[in-house]
Each structure stands twice: as structure tokens, then as C-alpha cells.
Amino acid sequence: MKKTLLSLLAVAAMSTTALAADIKPALVYGTGGKFDKSFNEAAYTGAEAYKKETGTDYRDFEPTSDTQGEQAIRNFASRGYNPVVAVSFAWTSAMEKVAAEFPDTKFVIVDSVVDLPNVRSVVYKEEEGSYLTGLLAGMESKTGKVGFVGGMDIPLIRKFGCGYVQGVKAANPKAEVFQNMIGTTGAAWNDPVRGGELAKNQIDQGADVIYAAAGASGLGVLQTAADNKKFSIGVDSNQNYLHPGSVLTSMVKRVDLAVYNAYKDTAADKFTAGVQANGIKENGVMAAIDDNNKALITPEMMAAVDKAKADIIAGTVKVHDYMSDNACPM
């Protein structure tokens, strides 16, 4: 009996290993570079975590144009990679085309929705996480003036900005919020010089806290805030460590989990298509508190964030989603 049980466990272990070995994960980043310390790097972190845990390697690609993105997704699918994860709304049309051509391949797109039976669409309630950071900004600001620097001027980034404004106004209804976008093309994600210029302009107008939702361009915002002894707010990845004592908090978006779960679910034959919407309740977005910024967050600020999180989950506070009507109430 013991020998039979050991044999069954050995077979089960071999089956699990074979199943894990059968997947060939691939990852296509958004433009802006793998190591942007923000959105793309969060995706990389998720892929690396899966690789470290399972020993399963993956292939990735850093597009520099929309054309390259579609080519990469198709190339991975045609070479048998599965699942193929693409992070960025910019790959929506490419995913629609390629996923339809390869119905047996599992695909994941982050920050957009593609309605196909072999595609998982992972989106986030960025307005909720940005509300929390806005609340902290409004409570921290001594001038009553804060800023927001977005990357590419699209509804998704205005969604960040709108959530932020709502949080700022919840803390200080009289606060003034300056908002600027870096550009209208994909190049807006990788222009830290311009990000710094916009941040300096806002600082010159009195802003003492500036939220950057701009990919690698946001690094210029954080640097400029630090240079001018002002506060900044990071985005997507936890950027508190970049300028300890200057980064008030970061609006963390768990893109890493979207990538990790795509690989894990495919290996376990538990992949599901459809839309996954991740907000505060789902631990998909949060305001990062760690050793790099905890001295900046007063007990009153922490209590306000905790209450806001509870109220949002309970539905007593509803943060308006800019993308629901392309408008912000504030």
C-alpha cells in the first residue's frame, strides 16, 4: 500500500512538472522601456517572481513603436509561446487581431479590454488608488496647491488625475490642483526632462506635492521635486525608495500580479478569460507605506487613508471614474 501511494505521488509530481514545463510564457511591455521603475518594471517583477518560484523561463520584448508591439505579439504566438501577456492599452487592436488568429493560445492584456474567448483583460480602478494619494497630498500640502503630471494625454491617465483631484478636495475643498500632460504620443512615457520641466512650472506656481502618472517620464518629476525640497507621489510600482523623505507615497498598481497569475493559472490549467477589475477591495491598487516614507505619514493621515479605504469598499464613498463619461466632477 505504501509503495503504491509513493508511486502515485511520484506520478503526480511528474505530471505537475510536465504541465509547468509545457508553458512557454512571453511578455510584451508598453513603450517606455522595461526598467522604467514604474508600469513596465512592475510587469517584469511579476515575470521574474514566477521564474524564481518555478524555474520556468520566459521571453520578453521592449517595443519602441506601435508596429513593433503587434509584431512581437504575433511573433510570440506563432512560435508557440503560451500565454502571451501584453501590458499597455496601446496593444488593444493588436491583441484583437492576433488573439483571433491564434484561438488555442492564451493571451492577457493589461489596461484594456479585448472581448475574445482566449483573452483575459486585466484592468484597474486607478481612480480609487489615486483618491488615496490625493487625500494624503491634500493633508500634507502647506500651500493648498498641489500638482499632477500625466504622461500621454488619454482617458486612462485623466482617470488617475480625476481620482487624485477628488482625494485632494476631500482633504481640502479649497485646494488648487495644477494638471499637465507630457504629450499625445507614446514618446510621452519616456521624457523625464519634460516631466521635470512641468513639475518645476507647477512648483513655481506654489505646488508643494506633485503626483506623477507618466511612466519613465515621471522620474523627472520625482527628481525635480526632491531637488526643490518638495514632495512627489510615485505611480504603478512602489517608488518611495527613489528619493526617501521626498516621495510622500506611491500609487501602486499590482501589474506584477497580473503577469504572475497569468503564468501560474496557465501552468495549473486554471486560466480564465474575461475581465478582471482590480480596485482597493481586490488589493489591486494602494497607497504605499514603507520604511522610506512612514515618517512622513502622520497618524491622522494614516487614519484618513484607512477610513477612505473602508468607505470605498463599503460603497459609502464612490470615486468617480473619468472613463465612465470622459468627465471629472471636480
Secondary structure, 3 states (H helix, E strand, C coil): CHHHHHHHHHHHHHHHHHHHHHCECEEECCCCCCCCCCHHHHHHHHHHHHHHHHCCCCEEECCCCHHHHHHHHHHHHHCCCECEEEECHHHHHHHHHHHHHCCCCCEEEECCCCCCCCEEEEEECHHHHHHHHHHHHHHHCCCCEEEEEEEECCHHHHHHHHHHHHHHHHHCCCCEEEEEEEECCHHHHHCHHHHHHHHHHHHHCCCCEEEEECHHHHHHHHHHHHHCCCEEEEEECCCHHHCCCCEEEEEEECHHHHHHHHHHHHHCCCCCCEEEEECCCCCCEEECCCCCCCCCCCHHHHHHHHHHHHHHHHCCCCCCCHHHHCCCCC
